[in-house]
Amino acid sequence: MRYVCETVGTTTVVTLLDDALDAQGAKEFRRSMEAELTDKESVLIDLRNVRFMDSSGLGAILGCLRRIEGGGGGLKLCGLGSEVRKAVELVRMDRLVDVHKDRDEALAAVRDEAATLGT
């Protein structure tokens, strides 16, 4: 599973580069994210390139959520195509993770949350 990590302000943005997060790549993704997401407070996973996600991929994202929340942080998703959105909504993951239309919207939400907490 190919991805790129970058820091935007206080948020770690993980952009998946492959078009599927399935059984073939989910285990590798989960293992990679364990190292990448240690001690991160705010993480955004950008799924704009992902066209297919199965239960293994959903499980990998839930694993990321557990790791981040365990450290007191938060996870957001963005860029979900229609098929990926259906999968996320089917398992009601959208009730656990904030889902945004695109990266800009998600990063604005992070800034808004930080401003609210700062007041």
N, C-alpha and C positions, 0 to 999 in steps of 0.2 A: 504494500500500500504506500503510494507516494503522497507526500504532503510537504507543506512549507509552514514553518512557524515564524512569526514575527511579533514584535511588541509594538503596540500602538497605545501610547499613554501608559496606563496601568493594566492594560488588557493584553493577554497573549492570544493572538489570532492564529488558529490552525486552519489552513486551507487545504482541503483534500484535492488532489490532482487527478485521481483515477475516477472513472465513471461508475464504479460499483463499490459498495462496501458490503461485501457478502462473506460467506464462510471462508473463502479463499484468502481474503485480506484482513478480516476482522481480528483474528488472533494476533497477527503482526502489528496491526494498528493499536490494539489494546496494550500490547507489550511496549511499544514505542511511546505511547502516551503516558505510561506509568512514570517513565523517566522525565519526559517533557513537562508534565503538569505538576510535579512535586513542588509544593509551596507556592502555587499560583493562586491568586485571589480572584481574578476575573479572567474567564476563558470564553472565547467565541470560536465555535467550529463553523467554518464556512463550507457549506455543502453545494455550492452552485454548480460544481462539475459532476456531482454524483447524480446519476439517473436511475440507479437501482440500489435498494438497500433491503436485505433480508433480516431475519430475526437475529442472526449473528452480528450484523452491523448495528442493529438497534441495541443489542446487548453490550457491544463495545462502547457505544455512546453512554449507556447507563453506567458502565464501569468508570468512565471518565467523570460522570456526574458524582458518583460515590466518592471517588478520590478527591475531587475538588471540594465538595461539600464537607468531607471529613476534615479538611484543612481550613474550613471556615469560608471558603470561596463560593463563587457562583458561576454557572454555565449558561451560555446562550447559544442558539443555533440560528443560522441565517442561510438564505439562498436555496431553500428547499424547492425542488421541482415538484410537479404535481404527483408523481408516483411516490417520491420520498415523503412528501407531506401526507399522503394517504396512509403510508405505513406508520408514520409517527402518530397520526391521529387515531389510527386503529388500535394501537396499544396505549393510547392516552398519554404518551410521553409529553405531549404539549401541555399537560397539566403539571408536569414536574420541571420542565425546562422552558424558558422564554424563547419563543420562536419569532424571528423577525424577517421581514421581506428581503432585506439586503444588509450588507456590511455597514453601510452608513447609518441606517436606522438602528441597528444593534449597538453600534458604538455610541450613538447619541443617547440611547437608553442607559448605557453604562455611565455616561457623563451625568445624566439627569439623576440617576440613583446616587452617585457620589456627591452631587450637590445637595441632594435631600438629606443624606446622612451627615453632611458637613454643617448643616444648619441647626 
